[in-house]
Amino acid sequence: MNEVRIAVIEPVGGHGGMNFYDYGLSMGLAHNQVEVYFFTSNATKIMNIDKVFTMLSFSSVWSQKNRLLKGLTYFKGLATSLRICKQKNIRIVHLHIFHMDWLFYFSIRLCRLFKFKIVVTIHDITTLAGNTIPTSLLKKLIYRIDKVIVHNTFSLLEIRSLFPGREYNLIPHGNYIPFVKRVTAQTKRNPFKILFFGQIKQVKGLDILLEALHIIKERGINCELTIAGKLWKESFEKYENIINEKGLAPFIRVNIKYIPDDEIWDYFNDSNLVVLPYKKIYQSGVLLMAMSYGRAVLTSNLPAFTEIIKHNHNGYLFINGDPISLANTIESIIKCNNIPDLEKAAYETVSEIYDWNHIGLLTKNLYCQLLTSDSYFHTAHLNSSKQAVLNNDEILN
């Protein structure tokens, strides 16, 4: 089976920085002879790609301030997308899930009502904020999805422990290389410039970075921190309290807002080091973005990071949740001055291992399994694809 036609239904798009991911996946699929119908919102800037057709069926969902109106706009867009899929004789819809909530529940039910085969990429295995649906309903729902994709071994192990007895597919998150320009070569800056980029959430550990910055300043090391990104379900007040209490204001630049695509390069270019002090993460687009720009990264030693980052080879690691370890690592980085070598290795890592064409091929293979096996849905969570499970076990070993 060479020609495949599928739908990617992902309304976040340009509203939350998913546009690069969406088009990266679509490009990779198109490269492997998959015709992609991409349904999203008008927050997404349309890219002209052969075999990729973008439809703004979710229109202005993100401009709705009222929660009820936003929900109604979303489901109207979903229903419109599914009707178009029927008209185009599309049999597979590919959804992307970040929160296992009621929106997720009813989206799957609606797709099943339209009798589509469903592929879901689960980006966060457990919801990091907000209420989840009851576990009993969630389990039933997971087993009614035809193919489930996760991005790394950590996510694979966790979802297996939560919902055992069915197949899961490990396909990496791709790089940002097709969409970004590499930053200029490292220059010695005084002060040494650190960047914290992306949505500001409690689990992203900005408080740990601020504590580490205070330790660094106490040691007489000249550093400057830039914080760039919008708040997500929290206030910046607690971070301001740390900044004021520790006297850090003169050493910090703050831009608390969504950073448009055409401004991102400037932030990465005007930095020596991108720090991701996250306390919990399943997959980080910011990490892959920084490496795609060719900038050095320092992350906590969480499993999702250590699958990609090898300390002092293509990035740096510190002990999760430990501001002293973070401060010590930053001080060591400044003194060793081996950042250019690591930046080169980081870029090679994302260009070789996280290439969208290869990811597109892996994803196409899943679609082909569905299209060539009418009985797949009825056996997926009982006897399904033992070989695929073995393949995942080989990855773990």
C-alpha angles and dihedrals in degrees: 000000000000107000117058129173120202142159126236108201110192117143098181095072113134092359092076106016095268093120093089091050093046094050093040090057092043091050091049091050093046090051087058095051098265118140107220128202106194116199116194145132131282089257086080119090105224117240120203107232126161112253091011118107117189119205122185095211093146089057112174100356093134095051091063110104097186111082094217093050090048091053093047091048090050095052092043087054092047092050091048090050093050093048090053089049089056091050091050092048091242113163102182128060120190116206131186118217127196101163127036094220138127091283088060091046097053093040091059092044092052092049090050090048088056087051097239126152106244130219116183129190107204108204097179115033094201122027110260094203137013132028123313126211118260112290093236092058092042092054092052090048095050091054091052092060112095098213129013121197126196127181106228147011093264091057091044093055093046097049090046090055092049098042110020128179103055140078124270126187125220112212118158128238107253131236130262096232096115090057108038138060119231115254122245119272119283115278127193106256129190107229100037105237123227124188129206105187135181140028114350109231132160091247092055094077102229088150090059091052092050091051089049091049090055090052090049092050091049088057091055096249113147109230136153125202125206117198112196124172144071127277118255117204096325143077127253089222096097091053091048088053091055091046092051096041092051095040093240100138095101090056100047134077114197129197107170103188142085107289112226117230093248091058100046096084092059092058095050093042092052094056139078098203137017112214123202106184093174121166094201132010139154098192131351121213089184090061093052091043093053091049090047090054087051096243125141118255135206117192140172113263096256116147093247089057099041090056086067107023122065110191114252091000108074100350144341134272135201133186110280114254095005114118091186091056089048092050092047091050093049090049090050092049092053092049098044094049094199095130097116092059092050092047090055091050092047092054091048090051095055095039094052106032101030099044114149095219091061091043089050090054093050090049093047089054089059091051091050091052089056095045094050098045116060091177094054097100094054094052103031099103097035112040102355125151101326088181091059090053089050089052090054090049089053088056090054092051 
